[in-house]
Amino acid sequence: MSNHAHSTMEAEKSPSGHTAQSSRVGKRYEGTQYDRHDMRMLGKKQVLRRQFRFSTMLGFASTVMVAWEFVLIVAPFGLTNGGTPAVFWGILLSPFVLLPVYASLAEVSSMSPTAGGQYHWVSELAPPKWQKFLSYVTGWLITLGWQTFLAGVSFSVAGLILGLAVLGSPEYVIQPWHIDLES
């Protein structure tokens, strides 16, 4: 291997003793000095490109949150149980009520930006005696939450499709088991 190739590829030893080859990221993509400091504090080596602007992150967050699609599915519950005032005040107040939750998650994720998310954070912040147990329970609760969410989305989409079937064919009558069959 040439000197140039050797300089762009570095052999690193992981904590388990294995040697891993990793390519260097161009200086342009290493992020800010704070990013580099955070990566050193976590004991990680920067291998991914980090060049996000505010508009990029806002667009990504808006896409991931699917806020307006979610409102279409959730709004009927508010309208039938509380009417227009419940939906109106809910839309106005929920950002303020949830702001402390978002702020605390943002703070923890900025301290430890890992792919593990909540179960990793619980492992870091819990007392040493409880770290493994609480992390395990948190991981399973997150897994069950995502599975339940996916089942709920499937059920809601089935209801929307059956609603469209009624719009297209008014003589069609939805039976309770149709939604279960379709989802």
C-alpha positions as CSV (number, residue, x, y, z in Angstrom):
1,M,0.0,0.0,0.0
2,S,1.3,3.5,-0.9
3,N,2.0,6.2,1.7
4,H,-0.9,8.2,0.4
5,A,-3.3,5.2,0.7
6,H,-1.9,4.5,4.2
7,S,-2.4,8.1,5.3
8,T,-6.1,8.1,4.2
9,M,-6.8,4.7,5.9
10,E,-6.0,4.4,9.6
11,A,-6.0,1.2,11.6
12,E,-7.7,1.7,14.9
13,K,-8.0,-0.7,17.8
14,S,-11.5,-1.0,19.3
15,P,-12.0,-1.6,23.0
16,S,-12.4,-5.3,22.2
17,G,-9.0,-5.4,20.6
18,H,-10.1,-5.8,17.0
19,T,-8.4,-3.7,14.3
20,A,-10.8,-1.7,12.1
21,Q,-10.1,0.2,8.9
22,S,-11.8,3.6,8.7
23,S,-11.5,6.3,6.1
24,R,-10.9,9.9,7.1
25,V,-13.6,12.4,6.5
26,G,-12.6,15.5,4.6
27,K,-12.0,18.6,6.8
28,R,-15.0,20.3,5.3
29,Y,-17.3,17.6,6.7
30,E,-15.9,17.2,10.2
31,G,-18.4,19.6,11.7
32,T,-17.6,22.4,14.2
33,Q,-15.0,22.3,16.9
34,Y,-17.8,21.5,19.3
35,D,-18.8,18.4,17.2
36,R,-15.2,17.2,17.3
37,H,-15.0,17.8,21.1
38,D,-18.3,15.9,21.6
39,M,-17.1,13.0,19.5
40,R,-13.8,12.8,21.5
41,M,-15.8,12.9,24.8
42,L,-17.9,9.9,23.6
43,G,-14.8,8.0,22.5
44,K,-16.0,8.0,18.9
45,K,-14.2,8.7,15.6
46,Q,-15.9,10.9,13.1
47,V,-16.6,8.8,10.0
48,L,-19.8,10.3,8.6
49,R,-20.2,13.6,6.8
50,R,-21.8,16.3,8.9
51,Q,-22.9,19.3,7.0
52,F,-26.4,20.2,7.9
53,R,-27.9,23.7,7.7
54,F,-31.0,24.9,9.6
55,S,-33.2,24.6,6.5
56,T,-32.0,21.0,5.9
57,M,-32.7,19.9,9.5
58,L,-36.1,21.7,9.5
59,G,-37.1,19.9,6.3
60,F,-35.9,16.5,7.6
61,A,-37.7,17.0,10.9
62,S,-41.0,18.0,9.2
63,T,-40.8,15.0,7.0
64,V,-40.1,12.6,9.8
65,M,-42.8,14.0,12.1
66,V,-45.6,13.7,9.4
67,A,-47.5,16.3,11.4
68,W,-50.2,17.1,9.0
69,E,-50.9,13.5,8.0
70,F,-51.2,12.7,11.8
71,V,-53.7,15.5,12.3
72,L,-55.9,14.0,9.6
73,I,-56.0,10.7,11.5
74,V,-56.3,12.1,15.0
75,A,-58.7,15.1,14.4
76,P,-61.9,13.0,14.3
77,F,-61.3,11.8,17.9
78,G,-61.1,15.4,19.1
79,L,-64.0,16.5,17.0
80,T,-66.3,13.8,18.3
81,N,-65.2,14.0,21.9
82,G,-64.7,17.7,22.4
83,G,-65.8,19.4,19.3
84,T,-64.1,22.3,17.5
85,P,-63.1,24.1,20.7
86,A,-61.1,21.0,21.9
87,V,-59.3,20.7,18.6
88,F,-58.7,24.5,18.4
89,W,-57.3,24.8,22.0
90,G,-55.4,21.5,21.6
91,I,-53.6,22.8,18.6
92,L,-52.7,26.1,20.3
93,L,-51.7,24.6,23.7
94,S,-50.0,21.4,22.9
95,P,-46.7,23.0,21.6
96,F,-46.4,24.8,24.9
97,V,-47.2,21.8,27.0
98,L,-44.8,19.6,25.1
99,L,-42.0,22.2,25.0
100,P,-40.3,20.9,28.2
101,V,-40.4,17.3,26.8
102,Y,-38.8,18.4,23.6
103,A,-36.2,20.6,25.4
104,S,-35.2,17.8,27.7
105,L,-34.9,15.3,24.9
106,A,-32.9,17.8,22.8
107,E,-30.6,18.4,25.8
108,V,-29.9,14.7,26.4
109,S,-29.5,14.0,22.7
110,S,-27.0,16.8,22.3
111,M,-25.0,15.5,25.3
112,S,-24.9,11.9,23.9
113,P,-25.9,11.7,20.2
114,T,-26.1,8.0,19.7
115,A,-28.3,5.7,17.6
116,G,-29.5,3.9,20.7
117,G,-31.6,6.9,21.8
118,Q,-33.7,6.5,24.9
119,Y,-32.3,3.1,26.1
120,H,-28.7,4.4,25.8
121,W,-29.6,7.6,27.6
122,V,-31.2,5.6,30.4
123,S,-28.1,3.5,30.7
124,E,-25.9,6.6,31.0
125,L,-28.1,8.5,33.4
126,A,-29.5,5.7,35.7
127,P,-27.7,4.7,38.9
128,P,-25.0,2.0,38.2
129,K,-27.0,-0.6,40.1
130,W,-30.1,-0.2,37.8
131,Q,-28.4,0.7,34.5
132,K,-28.8,-2.7,32.8
133,F,-32.3,-3.4,34.0
134,L,-33.7,0.0,33.2
135,S,-32.0,0.1,29.9
136,Y,-33.4,-3.3,29.0
137,V,-36.9,-2.4,30.1
138,T,-36.7,1.0,28.2
139,G,-35.6,-0.8,25.0
140,W,-38.5,-3.2,25.2
141,L,-41.0,-0.5,25.9
142,I,-39.8,1.5,22.9
143,T,-40.0,-1.6,20.7
144,L,-43.5,-2.4,21.9
145,G,-44.5,1.3,21.4
146,W,-43.3,1.2,17.8
147,Q,-45.1,-2.0,17.1
148,T,-48.3,-0.7,18.6
149,F,-47.9,2.5,16.7
150,L,-47.5,0.6,13.4
151,A,-50.6,-1.5,14.1
152,G,-52.5,1.7,14.9
153,V,-51.4,3.3,11.6
154,S,-52.4,0.2,9.7
155,F,-55.8,0.2,11.4
156,S,-56.3,3.9,10.7
157,V,-55.3,3.5,7.0
158,A,-57.8,0.6,6.7
159,G,-60.5,2.9,8.1
160,L,-59.6,5.7,5.6
161,I,-59.6,3.3,2.7
162,L,-63.1,1.9,3.7
163,G,-64.3,5.5,4.0
164,L,-63.1,6.2,0.4
165,A,-65.0,3.0,-0.6
166,V,-68.2,4.4,0.9
167,L,-67.6,7.7,-1.0
168,G,-67.1,5.8,-4.2
169,S,-70.0,3.4,-3.7
170,P,-72.7,4.8,-1.4
171,E,-74.6,1.5,-1.2
172,Y,-71.6,-0.2,0.4
173,V,-72.1,-0.7,4.2
174,I,-69.0,-1.0,6.3
175,Q,-69.2,-4.0,8.7
176,P,-67.0,-3.9,11.9
177,W,-64.9,-6.8,10.7
178,H,-64.0,-5.2,7.4
179,I,-61.5,-2.9,9.1
180,D,-59.9,-5.8,10.9
181,L,-59.7,-7.8,7.7
182,E,-58.2,-4.9,5.7
183,S,-55.6,-3.9,8.3
